[in-house]
Amino acid sequence: MTQAIVIINPSSGKEEALDHVRSVEELLRSQGYEVTVRKTQKEGDATDYCIAACEAEADLVVSIGGDGTLHETINGLSGQAHQPKLGIIPLGTVNDFARALQIPLVPEEAIRTLASSRVQQVDAGRINGSLFVNVVAAGKLAESLSSVSSVDKSRLGALAYFKEGIKELAGNSAHSLTVQHDGETWEGEAPLFLAALTNSVGGFEKLTPEAAVDDGLIHCYIIKDLHFINTLTVSLSLLLGNLKSHKDVEYFTAREVTVSSAEAVRTNVDGEEGPALPVVLSIIPRHIRVVVPEQQ
């Protein structure tokens, strides 16, 4: 019998995650899976459970939770000789990776996707020793987003990030950054550096419209100036999907990028607090097999 390991963060989705477990179990058993449910209790549990699933040669790992749970689960796949398929039930605040793969954001619909026969191979990024699948941000804005409390996430959803972001943008705080790629170097003051693997970042599904989940590229943006007047024009560029054309934005694609600073600067990785600079980003093409909806 084929094996499925379900990794669930009980506190995700305004603490509604446990309500969906029975439906997931019923569907997977109807598909011939032997199902084991593992509930996370602390940071790192999802990674440990995924590693155990790989070592047991499970056929499917399902992540039920937000972007943080998914990030941990995917890191459990790193370097494993056997890698199960990945199923995603998105219950987080933004769910960028699910958006990029057109996995439904309504839990009941996402659960039905687990019966799909379609599997897509998608890129993973590496930041220092860890994996990411959506975005790495560095700078004052990234630091402020990492500080959004779980209470605000549950109460305000994506608006919690928007509130903190606008506050930081209006202040026009910046760090001195050095960005190196493909033999080129950019140095200057910037409030934000973004490296994206998908088209959806922070719920903006047109931020990187040219990015595909399997194009083997890191899509990078250096936001150079965001004084208060400019904030509105950058926001409009975000909505229209032409941020890379804004006069205060440097855009490039690369397969490896190094970001450093003489200052103490932290990162935000897939919506969670990441390592401090310097960081080296690289791409692992078509590294993860994800169960996605059947093509319409």
Sine and cosine of phi, psi and omega as CSV:
sin_phi,cos_phi,sin_psi,cos_psi,sin_omega,cos_omega
0.00,0.00,0.65,-0.76,0.02,-1.00
-0.96,0.29,0.49,-0.87,-0.09,-1.00
-0.93,-0.36,0.65,-0.76,0.11,-0.99
-0.79,-0.61,0.75,-0.66,0.08,-1.00
-0.95,-0.32,0.84,-0.54,0.00,-1.00
-0.97,-0.23,0.88,-0.48,0.00,-1.00
-0.96,-0.27,0.86,-0.51,-0.11,-0.99
-0.80,-0.60,0.71,-0.71,0.15,-0.99
-0.99,-0.12,0.96,-0.27,-0.10,-0.99
-0.87,0.49,-0.34,0.94,-0.05,-1.00
-1.00,-0.04,0.00,1.00,-0.05,-1.00
-0.98,0.19,0.31,-0.95,0.08,-1.00
0.86,0.50,0.73,0.68,-0.05,-1.00
0.82,0.58,0.61,0.80,0.06,-1.00
0.90,0.44,0.52,0.85,0.04,-1.00
-0.98,-0.18,0.04,1.00,-0.11,-0.99
-0.85,0.53,-0.70,0.71,-0.06,-1.00
-0.89,0.45,-0.41,0.91,0.01,-1.00
-0.91,0.41,-0.39,0.92,-0.09,-1.00
-0.99,-0.14,-0.14,0.99,-0.09,-1.00
-0.89,0.45,-0.70,0.72,-0.04,-1.00
-0.88,0.48,-0.65,0.76,0.03,-1.00
-0.89,0.45,-0.65,0.76,0.03,-1.00
-0.90,0.45,-0.72,0.69,0.00,-1.00
-0.87,0.49,-0.71,0.70,-0.03,-1.00
-0.88,0.47,-0.70,0.72,-0.02,-1.00
-0.91,0.42,-0.73,0.69,-0.04,-1.00
-0.90,0.43,-0.63,0.77,0.04,-1.00
-0.91,0.42,-0.57,0.82,0.05,-1.00
-0.92,0.39,-0.34,0.94,0.03,-1.00
-1.00,-0.06,0.08,1.00,0.07,-1.00
1.00,-0.04,0.23,0.97,0.00,-1.00
-1.00,0.00,0.57,-0.82,0.28,-0.96
-1.00,0.00,0.84,-0.55,-0.21,-0.98
-0.94,-0.35,0.74,-0.68,0.14,-0.99
-0.84,-0.54,0.75,-0.66,0.00,-1.00
-0.96,-0.28,0.78,-0.63,0.04,-1.00
-0.85,-0.53,0.83,-0.55,-0.01,-1.00
-0.99,-0.16,0.76,-0.65,0.03,-1.00
-0.98,0.21,0.56,-0.83,0.05,-1.00
-0.83,-0.56,-0.37,0.93,-0.04,-1.00
-0.49,-0.87,0.20,-0.98,0.02,-1.00
-0.85,0.52,0.71,-0.70,0.03,-1.00
1.00,-0.10,-0.24,0.97,-0.03,-1.00
-0.88,0.47,-0.69,0.72,-0.06,-1.00
-0.88,0.47,-0.63,0.78,0.05,-1.00
-0.89,0.45,-0.72,0.69,0.00,-1.00
-0.88,0.47,-0.67,0.74,0.00,-1.00
-0.91,0.42,-0.61,0.79,0.00,-1.00
-0.94,0.35,-0.65,0.76,0.07,-1.00
-0.85,0.53,-0.70,0.71,0.01,-1.00
-0.89,0.46,-0.60,0.80,0.03,-1.00
-0.91,0.41,-0.64,0.77,0.04,-1.00
-0.91,0.42,-0.69,0.72,-0.03,-1.00
-0.92,0.40,-0.50,0.87,0.05,-1.00
-1.00,0.10,0.00,1.00,-0.02,-1.00
0.84,0.54,0.69,0.72,0.10,-1.00
-0.90,0.44,0.44,-0.90,-0.03,-1.00
-1.00,0.03,-0.45,0.89,-0.09,-1.00
-0.56,-0.83,0.68,-0.73,0.18,-0.98
-0.88,-0.48,0.77,-0.64,0.00,-1.00
-0.92,-0.40,0.80,-0.60,0.06,-1.00
-0.98,-0.18,0.88,-0.48,0.08,-1.00
-0.92,-0.38,0.95,-0.32,-0.03,-1.00
0.34,-0.94,-0.35,-0.94,-0.03,-1.00
-1.00,-0.08,-0.21,-0.98,-0.04,-1.00
-0.89,0.45,-0.51,0.86,0.01,-1.00
-0.92,0.38,-0.69,0.72,0.05,-1.00
-0.90,0.44,-0.67,0.74,0.02,-1.00
-0.90,0.44,-0.67,0.74,0.01,-1.00
-0.86,0.51,-0.71,0.70,0.02,-1.00
-0.90,0.43,-0.68,0.73,-0.02,-1.00
-0.87,0.49,-0.73,0.69,-0.02,-1.00
-0.89,0.46,-0.57,0.82,0.03,-1.00
-0.92,0.38,-0.35,0.94,0.11,-0.99
-0.95,0.31,-0.29,0.96,0.03,-1.00
-0.99,0.13,-0.29,0.96,-0.13,-0.99
-0.88,0.47,0.83,-0.56,0.10,-1.00
0.96,0.28,0.16,0.99,-0.04,-1.00
-0.99,0.11,0.66,-0.75,0.02,-1.00
-0.91,0.41,-0.60,0.80,0.06,-1.00
-0.91,-0.41,0.80,-0.60,0.01,-1.00
-0.85,-0.53,0.89,-0.45,0.05,-1.00
-0.93,0.37,0.27,-0.96,0.22,-0.97
-0.91,0.41,0.41,-0.91,-0.02,-1.00
-0.90,-0.43,0.81,-0.59,0.14,-0.99
-0.95,-0.31,0.56,-0.83,-0.09,-1.00
-0.77,-0.63,0.83,-0.55,0.18,-0.98
-0.92,-0.39,0.99,-0.16,-0.13,-0.99
-0.98,0.18,0.85,-0.53,0.01,-1.00
-0.80,-0.60,0.24,0.97,-0.09,-1.00
-1.00,0.05,-0.20,-0.98,-0.04,-1.00
-0.97,0.25,-0.66,0.76,-0.10,-0.99
-0.88,-0.48,-0.72,0.69,0.05,-1.00
0.87,0.50,0.77,0.64,-0.07,-1.00
-0.89,0.46,-0.67,0.74,-0.06,-1.00
-0.90,0.44,-0.67,0.74,0.05,-1.00
-0.89,0.45,-0.66,0.75,0.04,-1.00
-0.85,0.53,-0.71,0.70,-0.06,-1.00
-0.90,0.44,-0.50,0.86,-0.01,-1.00
-1.00,-0.09,0.08,1.00,0.00,-1.00
0.86,0.50,0.51,0.86,0.15,-0.99
-0.98,0.19,0.77,-0.63,-0.07,-1.00
-0.83,0.55,0.61,-0.79,0.03,-1.00
-1.00,0.04,-0.19,0.98,0.11,-0.99
-0.99,0.14,0.87,-0.49,-0.14,-0.99
-0.81,0.59,-0.67,0.74,-0.04,-1.00
-0.89,0.46,-0.60,0.80,0.02,-1.00
-0.96,0.29,-0.61,0.79,0.04,-1.00
-0.90,0.44,-0.62,0.79,0.02,-1.00
-0.88,0.48,-0.67,0.74,0.02,-1.00
-0.89,0.46,-0.47,0.88,0.02,-1.00
-0.89,0.46,-0.43,0.90,-0.01,-1.00
-0.88,0.48,-0.33,0.94,0.03,-1.00
-1.00,0.06,-0.04,1.00,-0.03,-1.00
-0.91,0.40,0.56,-0.83,0.07,-1.00
-1.00,-0.03,-0.04,1.00,-0.08,-1.00
-1.00,-0.01,0.81,-0.59,0.03,-1.00
-0.84,-0.55,0.79,-0.62,-0.02,-1.00
-0.94,-0.35,0.73,-0.68,0.07,-1.00
-1.00,0.01,0.84,-0.55,-0.11,-0.99
-0.83,-0.55,0.40,-0.92,0.01,-1.00
-0.94,0.33,0.46,-0.89,0.22,-0.98
-0.83,-0.56,0.50,-0.87,0.09,-1.00
-0.97,-0.26,0.41,-0.91,0.09,-1.00
-0.88,-0.47,0.77,-0.64,0.11,-0.99
-0.87,-0.50,0.92,-0.38,-0.14,-0.99
0.79,0.62,-0.91,-0.41,-0.05,-1.00
-0.98,-0.20,0.08,1.00,-0.09,-1.00
-0.90,-0.44,0.27,-0.96,0.04,-1.00
-0.99,-0.15,0.45,-0.90,0.21,-0.98
-0.62,-0.78,0.36,-0.93,-0.05,-1.00
-0.81,-0.59,-0.07,1.00,-0.07,-1.00
-0.76,-0.65,-0.90,0.43,-0.13,-0.99
-0.45,-0.89,0.57,-0.82,0.20,-0.98
-0.85,-0.52,0.77,-0.64,0.03,-1.00
-0.82,-0.57,0.59,-0.81,0.03,-1.00
-0.67,-0.74,0.63,-0.78,0.01,-1.00
0.78,-0.62,-0.03,-1.00,-0.05,-1.00
-0.85,0.52,-0.67,0.74,-0.02,-1.00
-0.90,0.43,-0.67,0.74,0.02,-1.00
-0.87,0.49,-0.65,0.76,0.00,-1.00
-0.90,0.43,-0.64,0.77,-0.02,-1.00
-0.93,0.37,-0.59,0.81,0.01,-1.00
-0.93,0.36,-0.55,0.84,0.03,-1.00
-0.92,0.40,-0.39,0.92,-0.06,-1.00
-1.00,0.03,-0.02,1.00,0.02,-1.00
-0.89,0.45,0.78,-0.62,-0.09,-1.00
-0.98,0.21,0.41,-0.91,0.05,-1.00
-0.89,0.45,-0.49,0.87,0.04,-1.00
-0.90,0.43,-0.72,0.70,0.02,-1.00
-0.91,0.41,-0.61,0.79,0.04,-1.00
-0.86,0.50,-0.72,0.70,-0.02,-1.00
-0.93,0.38,-0.61,0.79,-0.08,-1.00
-0.99,0.17,-0.64,0.77,-0.13,-0.99
-0.94,-0.34,-0.24,0.97,-0.05,-1.00
0.90,0.44,-0.65,-0.76,-0.04,-1.00
-0.88,0.47,-0.40,0.92,0.02,-1.00
-0.89,0.46,-0.43,0.90,0.02,-1.00
-0.88,0.47,-0.67,0.75,0.04,-1.00
-0.94,0.35,-0.65,0.76,-0.01,-1.00
-0.88,0.47,-0.67,0.74,-0.01,-1.00
-0.88,0.48,-0.74,0.67,0.00,-1.00
-0.92,0.38,-0.61,0.79,-0.02,-1.00
-0.90,0.44,-0.73,0.68,-0.01,-1.00
-0.89,0.45,-0.64,0.77,0.02,-1.00
-0.86,0.52,-0.69,0.73,-0.03,-1.00
-0.95,0.30,-0.65,0.76,-0.01,-1.00
-0.90,0.44,-0.64,0.77,-0.01,-1.00
-0.89,0.45,-0.52,0.86,0.02,-1.00
-0.98,0.19,-0.25,0.97,0.03,-1.00
0.80,0.61,0.67,0.74,0.06,-1.00
-0.96,0.26,0.62,-0.78,-0.05,-1.00
-0.63,-0.78,0.38,-0.93,0.12,-0.99
-0.87,-0.50,0.40,-0.92,0.15,-0.99
-0.99,0.17,0.87,-0.50,-0.06,-1.00
-0.85,-0.53,0.51,-0.86,0.17,-0.99
-0.83,-0.56,0.84,-0.54,-0.06,-1.00
-0.86,-0.52,0.85,-0.52,-0.03,-1.00
-0.87,-0.49,0.70,-0.72,0.04,-1.00
-0.32,-0.95,0.63,-0.77,0.12,-0.99
0.75,0.66,0.65,0.76,0.03,-1.00
0.98,0.20,0.06,1.00,0.02,-1.00
-0.94,-0.34,0.45,-0.89,0.01,-1.00
-0.73,-0.68,0.75,-0.66,0.13,-0.99
-0.91,-0.42,0.74,-0.67,0.05,-1.00
-0.75,-0.66,0.67,-0.74,0.03,-1.00
0.23,-0.97,-0.05,-1.00,0.04,-1.00
-1.00,0.02,0.74,-0.68,-0.01,-1.00
-0.48,-0.88,0.70,-0.71,0.08,-1.00
-0.98,0.20,-0.28,0.96,-0.10,-1.00
-0.37,-0.93,0.72,-0.69,0.23,-0.97
-0.87,-0.49,0.73,-0.68,0.01,-1.00
-0.83,-0.56,0.69,-0.72,0.14,-0.99
-0.80,-0.60,0.91,-0.42,-0.12,-0.99
-0.88,-0.47,0.59,-0.81,0.09,-1.00
-0.97,-0.25,-0.29,0.96,-0.05,-1.00
-0.78,-0.62,0.10,-1.00,-0.02,-1.00
-0.98,0.21,-0.27,0.96,-0.10,-1.00
-0.95,-0.31,0.85,-0.52,0.02,-1.00
-0.70,-0.71,0.85,-0.53,0.01,-1.00
0.89,0.46,0.43,0.90,-0.02,-1.00
1.00,0.04,-0.15,0.99,0.09,-1.00
-0.99,0.12,0.97,-0.23,-0.11,-0.99
-0.98,0.17,-0.05,1.00,0.04,-1.00
-0.89,-0.45,0.24,0.97,-0.05,-1.00
-0.89,0.46,-0.70,0.72,0.06,-1.00
-0.82,-0.58,0.95,0.30,-0.11,-0.99
-0.88,0.47,-0.39,0.92,-0.01,-1.00
-0.99,0.10,-0.15,0.99,-0.04,-1.00
-0.98,0.20,0.71,-0.71,0.11,-0.99
-0.88,-0.48,0.47,-0.88,-0.09,-1.00
-0.94,0.34,-0.17,0.99,-0.03,-1.00
-0.72,-0.69,0.50,0.87,-0.05,-1.00
-1.00,0.02,-0.07,1.00,0.05,-1.00
0.94,0.33,0.38,0.92,-0.07,-1.00
-0.77,-0.64,0.50,-0.87,0.19,-0.98
-0.98,-0.20,0.82,-0.57,-0.02,-1.00
-0.99,-0.15,0.89,-0.46,-0.19,-0.98
-0.90,-0.44,0.62,-0.78,0.03,-1.00
-0.76,-0.66,0.75,-0.67,0.17,-0.98
-0.93,-0.37,0.92,-0.39,0.03,-1.00
-1.00,0.06,0.92,-0.40,-0.17,-0.99
-1.00,-0.03,-0.49,0.87,-0.10,-0.99
-0.45,-0.89,0.83,-0.56,0.00,-1.00
-0.67,-0.74,0.83,0.56,0.11,-0.99
-0.93,0.37,0.22,-0.98,-0.21,-0.98
-0.82,0.57,-0.64,0.77,-0.02,-1.00
-0.91,0.41,-0.62,0.79,-0.04,-1.00
-0.94,0.33,-0.39,0.92,-0.07,-1.00
-0.82,0.57,-0.66,0.75,-0.02,-1.00
-0.92,0.40,-0.64,0.76,-0.03,-1.00
-0.94,0.33,-0.59,0.81,0.07,-1.00
-0.92,0.40,-0.66,0.75,0.03,-1.00
-0.87,0.50,-0.65,0.76,0.04,-1.00
-0.90,0.43,-0.64,0.77,0.04,-1.00
-0.89,0.46,-0.61,0.79,0.04,-1.00
-0.88,0.48,-0.73,0.68,-0.06,-1.00
-0.92,0.40,-0.56,0.83,-0.05,-1.00
-1.00,0.03,-0.13,0.99,0.04,-1.00
0.98,0.20,0.38,0.93,0.02,-1.00
-0.82,-0.57,0.63,0.78,0.01,-1.00
-0.85,0.53,-0.60,0.80,-0.07,-1.00
-0.91,0.42,-0.30,0.95,-0.01,-1.00
-1.00,-0.05,-0.10,1.00,-0.03,-1.00
-0.92,0.40,0.62,-0.79,-0.10,-0.99
-0.90,0.44,-0.37,0.93,-0.02,-1.00
-0.97,-0.26,0.41,0.91,-0.01,-1.00
-0.79,-0.62,0.77,-0.64,0.15,-0.99
-0.99,-0.17,0.79,-0.61,-0.02,-1.00
-0.83,-0.55,0.67,-0.74,0.10,-0.99
-0.39,-0.92,0.30,-0.95,0.13,-0.99
-0.90,-0.44,0.47,-0.88,-0.04,-1.00
-0.36,-0.93,0.21,-0.98,0.11,-0.99
-0.96,-0.27,-0.26,0.96,0.10,-1.00
-0.52,-0.86,0.70,-0.72,-0.05,-1.00
-0.65,-0.76,0.67,-0.74,0.11,-0.99
-0.90,-0.44,0.77,-0.64,0.02,-1.00
-0.85,-0.53,0.79,-0.61,-0.03,-1.00
-0.63,-0.78,0.19,-0.98,0.01,-1.00
-0.36,-0.93,0.51,-0.86,0.10,-1.00
-0.97,0.23,-0.24,0.97,0.02,-1.00
-0.99,-0.12,0.18,-0.98,0.09,-1.00
-0.99,0.11,0.95,-0.32,-0.06,-1.00
-0.78,-0.63,0.79,-0.62,0.04,-1.00
-0.99,-0.15,0.23,-0.97,0.02,-1.00
-0.89,-0.45,0.26,-0.97,0.16,-0.99
-0.86,-0.51,0.84,-0.55,-0.09,-1.00
-0.87,-0.49,0.89,-0.46,-0.02,-1.00
0.78,0.63,0.61,0.79,0.07,-1.00
1.00,0.04,-0.01,1.00,-0.01,-1.00
-0.86,-0.50,0.38,-0.93,0.02,-1.00
-0.87,0.49,0.75,-0.66,-0.04,-1.00
-0.91,-0.41,-0.18,-0.98,-0.04,-1.00
-0.95,0.31,0.31,-0.95,0.08,-1.00
-0.98,0.22,0.42,-0.91,0.12,-0.99
-0.91,0.41,0.53,-0.85,0.19,0.98
-1.00,0.08,0.46,-0.89,0.09,-1.00
-0.74,-0.68,0.51,-0.86,0.13,-0.99
-0.91,-0.41,0.84,-0.55,0.01,-1.00
-0.96,-0.28,0.68,-0.73,0.07,-1.00
-0.59,-0.81,0.22,-0.98,-0.08,-1.00
-0.92,-0.40,0.64,-0.77,0.12,-0.99
-0.90,-0.44,0.98,-0.18,-0.12,-0.99
-0.90,0.44,0.69,-0.72,0.17,-0.99
0.75,0.66,0.77,0.63,-0.17,-0.99
-1.00,0.00,-0.43,0.90,-0.14,-0.99
-0.84,-0.54,0.70,-0.72,0.04,-1.00
-0.99,-0.15,0.90,-0.44,-0.08,-1.00
-0.90,-0.44,0.71,-0.70,0.09,-1.00
-0.97,0.24,0.85,-0.52,-0.06,-1.00
-0.81,-0.58,0.27,-0.96,-0.02,-1.00
-0.85,0.52,0.50,-0.86,0.11,-0.99
-0.87,0.50,0.58,-0.82,0.01,-1.00
-0.92,0.40,0.67,-0.74,0.00,-1.00
-0.98,0.19,0.00,0.00,0.00,0.00
